[in-house]
């Protein structure tokens, strides 16, 4: 009986053997996040506050931490990048969109002064020169998203006030405030740096920075036709509607990306959940030592660094020249080539084509070159980003000479437009490596570094358009642009030195700037 009880029928054994076990199911993203969270809570709860070593109370991202922006799903990263760069494109668009309608503005307000055609752009740029002193430091104190959202809402309010202006002084005042409250110009590169690792950053940076540069090129075209059909105020109302739509989407979809604030909130949450009040963020000591005044002065101190000053000055020169052409091209093409108000907007497409070619070159070569240098040299340094900047700097004087002299002698109209395309190509290969480089070098304080560069860029963008008409009036289009070309040539040796010896300069005590 015992032997019979222990026997297993052959058929049952075969059936048991052939019955497959269900395959293990991979954990969902939510289960994975909950697993990591429970593991952290378990480890921290077992540590009595009185006996914990100092470094055990420091909260940092663990491996594959879903709270680390580097580990976020690709779709979420790109949604944030697309929304931020769309906002940046729209504010760039708004800078120049009213320029083709300036004659209507002056006629509406009964003002007779041609200087307003450039002043309405310059006053906006002056606002942009002031804003980054607040935007970068505020984002490092309070996080990227509060500053980004508040800035967008204020931009919409200032734009509404501009569209409702009752005199030229009111329009100028709110144009200045529009430039002042822009946040995306400073935060865009920093947010990309928050989301992507250094060797993956180039492609995202190319889109986040290059796409918005289409704004100042497309806006004169759109502005000319909108002003002709609906009046100058609608060149502003379309901006209000577009920025308002993107802002609503950003409020719903964009989340905090700054790792300092994310870890600070994580530490606060874990202190409540574990009862261990000694827990603190990895960056708590840095944030506690940083006063509000220190943060506000950081962009100005960064300008004392040769690293920041060289790239910021050259980027500002390129940017200022670009805006000088944007504000004078309409008059040149109308007077020298007889273009009408609508058709003259199409001449701005030359710069757009140059921008696109530069963006594609950077998009498909930057990260590949950085990975290759990391493989060959064994390490990655920010100066690897500057090779394309040096290459692009050669084309700026070429474009200026081509544009100036062909316009002076009224060569077929495509010749100066090709010159603007070459300038646009050079500008793109200047702005992209600069902002990528500053974010790579300064990491946590990347927003302040980019802010310092934006300040310089905005000043040149404001002043060069004002200096352009007197320069061209005194020297003519040929020699006036030749002077700018010679100034651009002076910077090329400095850029080469920065590429070759930038790492040594950064690490030298002589050039250290307290942050």
C-alpha positions in Angstrom: 0.0 0.0 0.0 2.8 2.4 0.9 4.6 1.6 -2.4 1.4 2.1 -4.3 0.7 5.4 -2.5 4.1 6.6 -3.5 3.8 5.7 -7.2 3.0 8.4 -9.7 1.1 7.4 -12.8 3.2 7.6 -15.9 0.6 9.7 -17.8 0.3 12.2 -14.9 4.1 12.5 -14.8 4.2 13.2 -18.5 1.4 15.7 -18.3 3.1 17.5 -15.4 6.4 17.6 -17.3 4.8 18.9 -20.4 2.8 21.7 -18.8 4.8 24.8 -19.4 5.3 27.4 -16.7 4.1 30.9 -17.7 7.1 33.1 -18.7 8.1 35.8 -16.3 6.6 39.2 -17.2 8.9 42.2 -17.2 8.0 44.8 -14.7 6.2 47.9 -15.9 7.8 51.4 -15.5 5.5 52.0 -12.6 6.4 48.7 -10.9 10.1 49.4 -11.6 9.8 52.8 -10.0 7.9 51.5 -7.0 10.5 48.7 -6.6 13.4 51.3 -6.5 11.4 53.5 -4.1 10.6 50.7 -1.7 14.3 49.6 -1.7 15.5 53.1 -0.9 12.9 53.4 1.9 13.8 50.0 3.3 17.5 50.9 3.4 17.0 54.3 4.9 14.5 53.1 7.5 17.0 50.6 8.9 19.5 53.4 9.6 19.0 55.0 13.0 19.6 58.7 12.7 22.0 58.8 15.6 24.4 56.2 14.2 24.3 57.0 10.6 27.6 58.0 9.0 27.6 61.4 7.3 27.8 60.2 3.7 25.0 57.7 4.3 22.5 60.6 4.8 23.3 62.1 1.4 20.5 61.6 -1.1 21.6 61.1 -4.7 20.2 59.3 -7.8 20.6 55.5 -7.7 21.3 53.5 -10.8 18.4 53.5 -13.2 16.6 56.0 -11.0 13.3 57.0 -12.8 13.5 60.4 -11.1 16.8 61.2 -12.8 16.1 63.2 -16.0 18.8 61.2 -17.9 16.6 58.0 -17.4 13.3 59.5 -18.4 11.6 57.9 -21.5 12.8 59.4 -24.7 9.4 60.6 -25.7 9.1 62.6 -22.5 12.5 64.3 -23.1 11.6 65.2 -26.6 8.2 66.6 -25.7 9.9 69.0 -23.3 12.6 69.9 -25.8 10.0 70.5 -28.6 7.8 72.7 -26.4 10.7 74.8 -25.0 12.3 75.3 -28.4 8.9 76.2 -29.9 8.5 78.9 -27.3 12.0 80.1 -28.0 11.2 80.2 -31.8 8.0 82.2 -31.2 9.7 84.9 -29.0 12.4 85.2 -31.6 9.7 85.5 -34.2 8.0 88.2 -32.2 11.2 90.3 -32.1 11.1 91.2 -35.8 7.6 90.5 -37.0 6.5 94.1 -36.5 9.4 95.5 -38.5 7.8 95.3 -42.0 4.8 97.1 -40.5 6.7 100.0 -39.1 5.4 102.5 -41.7 1.9 101.5 -40.6 2.8 102.0 -36.9 4.3 105.4 -37.6 1.3 106.5 -39.7 -1.1 105.2 -37.0 0.6 107.2 -34.2 1.4 110.2 -36.5 5.1 109.9 -36.0 7.8 110.7 -38.6 11.1 109.2 -37.8 12.7 106.4 -39.7 14.9 105.5 -36.7 11.9 103.6 -35.2 12.4 100.8 -37.8 15.5 99.7 -36.0 14.7 101.1 -32.5 11.6 98.8 -32.1 14.0 95.9 -32.5 16.8 97.4 -30.4 14.6 98.2 -27.4 13.4 94.6 -27.4 17.1 93.4 -27.4 17.9 95.8 -24.5 15.2 94.0 -22.5 16.8 90.7 -23.4 20.1 92.1 -22.2 18.7 92.7 -18.7 16.5 89.6 -18.3 19.2 86.9 -18.1 20.7 88.5 -15.0 17.5 87.3 -13.3 16.4 84.2 -15.3 19.6 82.1 -14.9 20.1 82.7 -11.1 16.4 82.4 -10.4 16.2 79.0 -12.2 19.2 77.8 -10.1 17.5 78.9 -6.9 13.8 77.9 -7.6 14.0 75.4 -10.4 13.6 75.7 -14.2 9.9 75.3 -14.4 8.5 78.0 -12.1 10.7 80.6 -13.9 9.9 79.2 -17.3 6.1 79.3 -16.8 6.0 82.7 -15.0 8.1 84.2 -17.8 5.8 82.8 -20.5 2.7 84.2 -18.8 4.3 87.7 -18.3 5.3 87.6 -22.0 1.7 87.0 -23.1 0.5 89.9 -20.9 3.2 92.3 -22.3 2.3 91.3 -25.8 -1.4 92.0 -25.2 -0.4 95.5 -23.9 1.7 96.1 -27.0 -1.1 95.2 -29.3 -3.4 97.6 -27.4 -0.9 100.5 -27.4 -2.4 103.9 -27.9 0.9 105.7 -28.7 4.5 105.0 -29.8 5.9 105.4 -26.3 3.6 102.8 -24.8 4.5 100.4 -27.6 8.2 100.9 -27.0 7.9 100.5 -23.3 6.1 97.1 -23.6 8.5 96.0 -26.3 11.2 96.5 -23.7 9.3 94.5 -21.1 8.6 91.8 -23.7 12.4 91.3 -24.1 12.9 91.5 -20.3 10.6 88.6 -19.4 11.7 86.1 -22.0 13.0 83.0 -20.2 13.4 80.4 -22.9 16.5 82.0 -24.5 18.4 81.3 -21.3 16.7 78.2 -20.1 16.5 76.3 -23.4 20.1 75.1 -23.5 20.2 74.4 -19.8 17.0 72.2 -20.0 18.6 70.2 -22.8 21.7 69.8 -20.6 19.4 68.6 -17.8 17.9 65.9 -20.0 20.7 64.5 -22.0 24.2 63.2 -21.2 27.2 65.1 -22.7 27.9 62.7 -25.5 24.1 62.6 -26.5 23.5 66.4 -26.1 24.6 67.7 -29.6 21.6 66.4 -31.6 19.0 67.7 -29.1 20.9 71.0 -28.7 21.0 71.4 -32.5 17.2 71.3 -32.7 16.6 73.2 -29.5 18.8 76.2 -30.6 18.7 76.0 -34.4 14.9 75.7 -34.8 14.2 78.9 -32.9 16.6 80.8 -35.2 14.1 80.3 -38.0 11.8 82.8 -36.1 13.6 86.0 -37.0 13.9 84.8 -40.6 10.3 83.8 -41.1 8.8 86.7 -39.1 9.5 89.5 -41.7 7.8 87.3 -44.3 4.7 86.6 -42.2 4.7 90.1 -40.7 4.7 91.8 -44.1 1.7 89.8 -45.4 -0.3 90.0 -42.1 0.3 93.7 -41.8 -0.8 94.2 -45.4 -4.0 92.1 -44.9 -5.0 92.8 -41.3 -2.9 95.8 -40.0 0.2 96.0 -37.7 -1.6 95.1 -34.5 -2.3 91.6 -35.8 1.4 91.0 -36.2 1.4 90.9 -32.4 -2.0 89.2 -31.8 -0.8 86.1 -33.7 2.1 85.9 -31.3 -0.3 86.1 -28.3 -2.4 83.2 -29.6 0.6 81.0 -30.5 2.6 81.6 -27.3 -0.7 81.1 -25.3 -1.3 77.7 -26.9 2.2 76.5 -26.3 2.1 77.8 -22.7 -1.0 75.8 -21.9 0.6 72.7 -23.3 3.8 73.3 -21.3 1.8 73.7 -18.1 0.2 70.3 -18.7 3.2 68.4 -20.0 6.5 69.9 -18.8 8.0 68.9 -15.5 11.0 70.0 -13.4 14.3 69.0 -15.0 16.9 70.6 -12.7 18.5 67.8 -10.7 19.3 70.1 -7.8 15.6 70.8 -7.2 14.6 67.2 -7.9 17.0 65.8 -5.3 16.0 68.5 -2.8 12.3 67.4 -3.2 13.3 63.8 -3.0 15.2 64.4 0.3 12.2 66.2 1.8 9.9 63.4 0.8 12.2 60.7 2.2 12.6 62.6 5.5 8.9 62.5 6.0 8.6 58.8 5.0 11.5 57.5 7.1 11.6 59.9 10.0 15.3 60.4 9.5 15.7 64.2 9.6 19.4 64.0 8.8 18.8 63.1 5.2 19.8 65.8 2.8 20.3 66.3 -0.9 23.7 65.8 -2.5 23.7 69.5 -3.4 22.3 70.9 -0.1 25.6 72.2 1.0 26.1 74.1 -2.3 22.6 75.6 -2.1 22.8 76.6 1.5 26.2 78.4 0.9 24.7 80.3 -2.0 23.0 83.5 -1.0 20.4 85.3 -3.2 22.8 88.1 -3.9 25.6 85.6 -4.9 23.3 84.0 -7.4 22.2 87.3 -8.9 25.9 88.4 -9.4 27.0 85.1 -10.8 26.4 85.9 -14.5 28.4 89.2 -14.1 31.3 87.3 -12.4 31.3 84.7 -15.2 32.0 87.5 -17.7 35.4 87.9 -16.1 36.3 84.4 -17.2 38.3 84.3 -20.5 36.3 81.1 -21.4 33.0 82.9 -21.2 34.2 86.3 -22.4 35.8 85.0 -25.7 32.8 82.8 -26.8 30.3 85.4 -25.6 31.9 88.3 -27.4 32.3 86.4 -30.7 28.7 85.0 -30.5 27.5 88.5 -29.7 29.3 89.9 -32.8 27.8 87.2 -35.0 24.4 87.8 -33.6 24.6 91.6 -33.9 25.7 91.3 -37.5 22.8 89.0 -38.2 20.3 91.5 -36.7 22.0 94.4 -38.5 21.2 92.6 -41.8 17.7 91.7 -40.7 16.9 95.4 -40.0 18.5 96.8 -43.1 17.9 94.1 -45.8 14.4 95.4 -46.5 15.5 98.9 -47.3 18.5 97.6 -49.4 16.4 95.2 -51.5 13.6 97.8 -52.0 16.0 100.7 -53.0 18.6 98.7 -54.9 16.4 96.0 -56.5 12.9 97.4 -56.5 11.2 94.7 -54.3 7.7 95.4 -53.0 6.5 95.1 -49.4 5.3 91.5 -49.7 8.0 90.1 -51.9 10.8 91.7 -49.9 10.1 89.3 -47.0 11.1 86.4 -49.2 14.7 87.7 -49.4 15.1 86.7 -45.7 14.9 83.0 -46.8 18.6 83.2 -47.6 19.6 83.3 -44.0 17.1 80.6 -43.2 18.7 78.2 -45.8 22.1 78.9 -44.2 20.7 78.2 -40.8 19.3 74.9 -41.9 22.5 73.8 -43.5 24.5 74.7 -40.4 22.0 72.9 -38.2 22.1 69.7 -40.3 25.9 69.8 -40.3 26.0 70.2 -36.5 23.3 67.6 -36.0 25.0 64.8 -37.9 28.7 65.5 -36.9 28.9 67.0 -33.4 28.0 64.0 -31.2 29.8 61.6 -33.6 32.9 63.7 -33.4 32.7 63.9 -29.6 32.3 60.1 -29.2 35.2 59.6 -31.6 37.4 61.9 -29.5 36.4 60.1 -26.3 37.3 56.8 -27.9 40.7 58.0 -29.2 41.7 60.3 -26.3 40.2 58.1 -23.6 38.2 61.0 -22.0 35.7 63.7 -23.0 36.3 67.4 -22.6 34.0 70.4 -23.5 36.5 71.9 -25.9 35.7 69.1 -28.3 32.6 71.0 -29.1 34.5 74.0 -30.5 35.9 72.5 -33.7 32.8 73.3 -35.6 32.8 76.8 -34.2 36.3 77.4 -35.5 35.3 76.0 -38.9 32.2 78.2 -39.0 34.0 81.4 -38.1 35.9 81.3 -41.4 32.7 81.8 -43.3 31.5 84.9 -41.5 33.9 87.4 -43.2 33.4 85.6 -46.5 29.6 86.1 -46.2 29.9 89.8 -45.2 32.2 90.6 -48.1 30.0 88.8 -50.6 26.8 90.5 -49.2 28.3 94.0 -49.0 30.1 94.3 -52.3 27.4 92.6 -54.5 24.7 94.8 -53.0 26.9 97.9 -53.5 27.3 97.1 -57.2 23.8 95.8 -57.6 24.8 92.4 -58.8 21.9 90.1 -59.6 19.7 90.0 -56.4 20.5 86.3 -55.7 24.2 87.2 -55.0 23.6 89.3 -51.8 21.0 86.7 -50.7 23.6 84.0 -51.0 25.9 86.2 -48.9 23.2 86.3 -46.1 23.0 82.5 -46.4 26.7 82.2 -45.7 26.3 84.5 -42.7 23.4 82.4 -41.5 25.5 79.2 -41.8 28.3 80.8 -39.8 26.0 82.1 -37.2 24.4 78.7 -36.6 27.9 77.1 -36.2 28.7 79.8 -33.6 25.6 79.8 -31.4 25.2 76.0 -31.2 28.7 75.1 -30.0 28.8 78.1 -27.7 25.7 77.2 -25.7 26.6 73.5 -25.7 30.1 74.3 -24.5 29.0 76.6 -21.7 26.4 74.0 -20.4 29.1 71.2 -20.6 31.7 73.4 -18.7 29.5 74.8 -16.0 26.9 72.0 -15.5 24.9 73.2 -12.4 25.5 76.8 -13.2 25.0 76.4 -16.9 21.9 78.6 -17.0 24.0 81.5 -15.5 26.8 80.9 -18.0 24.3 80.9 -20.9 22.7 84.0 -19.4 26.0 85.9 -19.4 26.4 85.0 -23.1 22.8 86.0 -23.9 23.3 89.4 -22.2 26.3 90.1 -24.4 24.5 88.9 -27.4 21.4 91.0 -26.8 23.6 94.1 -26.3 25.2 93.6 -29.7 21.8 92.8 -31.2 20.5 96.1 -29.9 23.5 98.4 -30.7 24.7 97.1 -34.1 21.4 97.7 -35.8 21.5 101.2 -34.5 25.1 101.7 -35.7 24.4 100.1 -39.1 22.7 103.0 -41.0 25.4 105.5 -40.0 28.1 102.9 -40.9 26.6 102.3 -44.3 26.0 106.0 -44.8 29.6 106.9 -44.1 31.4 104.0 -45.8 28.8 102.5 -48.1 27.6 98.9 -48.2 31.0 97.5 -49.5 33.4 99.0 -47.1 30.9 99.1 -44.2 30.5 95.3 -44.4 34.3 95.0 -44.9 34.9 96.6 -41.6 32.7 94.1 -39.9 34.5 91.3 -41.8 37.9 92.4 -40.6 36.6 92.5 -36.9 35.3 89.0 -37.3 38.7 87.9 -38.7 40.4 89.1 -35.5 38.5 86.6 -33.4 39.5 83.5 -35.3 43.0 83.1 -33.6 41.4 83.5 -30.2 38.9 80.7 -31.0 41.7 78.4 -32.1 43.6 79.1 -28.8 40.4 78.3 -26.9 40.0 75.1 -28.7 43.6 73.9 -28.1 44.2 75.3 -24.6 40.7 75.9 -23.2 41.1 73.0 -20.7 44.4 74.4 -19.4 42.9 77.9 -19.1 39.8 76.6 -17.2 42.0 74.7 -14.7 44.5 77.5 -14.1 44.1 79.2 -10.8 44.8 82.6 -12.4 41.5 82.4 -14.3 39.3 80.8 -11.7 36.1 82.7 -11.0 34.3 82.1 -7.8 30.7 80.9 -8.4 
